[in-house]
Amino acid sequence: MRSLRGRVLAIISLLGMLFLCLPTTATAKVGAYRNVVVRGALTGAQINAWVAYPMPGRGGRQIVNVHVVDEFGRGVAGAPVRIMMRDGASTRVYGTITGSTGYGRISFPIGHVLPGYTVLVHVTSQYRGQVLQTYTRYTPYY
């Protein structure tokens, strides 16, 4: 019979394997696309990102909300966040730093994207030397 410590380690290992098998696309968040990256292998940190307007109209601004958390689920203050998107022929890059609760917000002009063209937004951050990344997207409609 295994010792208690051995059984606990086996359960933790099994839970870890199950967690790594989770899909990287999370459920929708109140009308917005939301993607969650599987926890970082080295630190257990995680980055979440979602757009404020999944189907914006012509012109105006888009907002990408970001939340960076450590291995304990606490927000990481001061984490650098960068978004990069390709909208047709151009690539745009914007950045921010998370606040005291680990949340950040990046606002940028939507520009002249073709209607129906889905803009993929690549979101990256760093925590303890590890790069965390996820994606979110929006599709202009007009």
BELPEZI-V932007 format. One record per residue. RES is the residue in one small letter. PHI is phi in whole degrees, -180 to 180 (* if undefined). PSI is psi in radians with two decimals (NA if undefined). NEAR is the number of other ideal C-beta (glycine too) atoms within 8 Angstrom. Layout:
BEGIN
{{RES/PHI/PSI/NEAR} {RES/PHI/PSI/NEAR}}
END
This chain:
BEGIN
{{m/*/2.41/2} {r/-71/2.67/6} {s/-74/2.87/6} {l/-60/-0.73/6} {r/-62/-0.72/6} {g/-65/-0.70/8} {r/-67/-0.71/9} {v/-63/-0.77/8} {l/-64/-0.66/8} {a/-65/-0.71/9} {i/-66/-0.77/8} {i/-62/-0.73/8} {s/-63/-0.76/8} {l/-63/-0.78/8} {l/-62/-0.69/8} {g/-62/-0.74/8} {m/-66/-0.71/8} {l/-63/-0.71/8} {f/-65/-0.68/9} {l/-69/-0.33/7} {c/-86/-0.05/5} {l/-65/2.53/7} {p/-67/2.69/4} {t/-85/-0.16/9} {t/-100/2.15/5} {a/-91/-3.10/9} {t/-75/2.82/4} {a/-69/2.62/7} {k/-118/1.72/9} {v/41/1.15/4} {g/78/0.12/5} {a/-124/2.64/11} {y/-74/2.41/11} {r/-139/2.21/12} {n/-120/2.46/13} {v/-124/2.32/10} {v/-88/2.54/12} {v/-63/2.52/8} {r/-51/2.50/9} {g/-60/2.41/11} {a/-67/-0.55/4} {l/-89/-0.70/7} {t/-113/-0.31/9} {g/79/0.10/8} {a/-73/2.88/15} {q/-147/2.58/12} {i/-125/2.37/16} {n/-121/2.51/14} {a/-146/2.51/16} {w/-153/2.64/12} {v/-92/2.63/15} {a/-76/-0.58/8} {y/-127/1.65/10} {p/-67/-0.45/10} {m/-133/1.28/7} {p/-73/2.81/10} {g/-86/-2.94/7} {r/-69/2.41/6} {g/66/-2.71/5} {g/75/-2.84/9} {r/-128/2.65/7} {q/-112/2.65/13} {i/-127/2.25/10} {v/-108/2.12/15} {n/-96/2.46/11} {v/-135/2.51/17} {h/-136/2.13/12} {v/-110/2.20/17} {v/-126/2.65/13} {d/-86/-3.02/11} {e/-65/-0.25/7} {f/-102/0.07/5} {g/84/0.15/5} {r/-88/2.49/7} {g/-62/2.46/12} {v/-98/1.96/12} {a/-79/2.46/9} {g/76/0.28/6} {a/-77/2.26/13} {p/-73/2.34/8} {v/-125/2.39/16} {r/-132/2.37/10} {i/-116/2.50/15} {m/-136/2.33/10} {m/-139/2.62/10} {r/-116/2.04/9} {d/-120/1.40/9} {g/87/-2.03/7} {a/-89/-0.24/2} {s/-114/2.71/7} {t/-116/2.28/6} {r/-120/2.53/10} {v/-131/2.34/7} {y/-136/2.80/8} {g/-149/2.89/9} {t/-159/-3.14/9} {i/-128/2.41/9} {t/-68/2.63/17} {g/-82/-2.92/8} {s/-65/-0.38/5} {t/-98/0.03/7} {g/91/0.01/14} {y/-94/2.54/10} {g/-139/2.80/14} {r/-143/2.29/9} {i/-123/2.13/12} {s/-110/2.39/6} {f/-152/2.74/9} {p/-70/2.44/7} {i/-68/-0.63/11} {g/82/-2.71/7} {h/-114/1.16/2} {v/-84/2.48/10} {l/-63/2.44/6} {p/-59/2.39/7} {g/85/-0.16/7} {y/-81/2.12/10} {t/-83/2.14/7} {v/-94/2.06/12} {l/-89/2.23/8} {v/-110/2.00/14} {h/-91/2.13/9} {v/-115/2.23/15} {t/-131/2.69/12} {s/-151/3.01/15} {q/-130/2.51/10} {y/-147/2.08/13} {r/51/0.77/7} {g/81/-0.05/5} {q/-102/2.39/11} {v/-87/2.19/6} {l/-105/2.43/14} {q/-147/2.67/10} {t/-156/3.12/12} {y/-133/2.67/10} {t/-144/3.06/13} {r/-156/2.85/11} {y/-149/2.70/14} {t/-129/1.88/10} {p/-60/2.47/15} {y/-136/2.03/8} {y/-162/NA/5}}
END
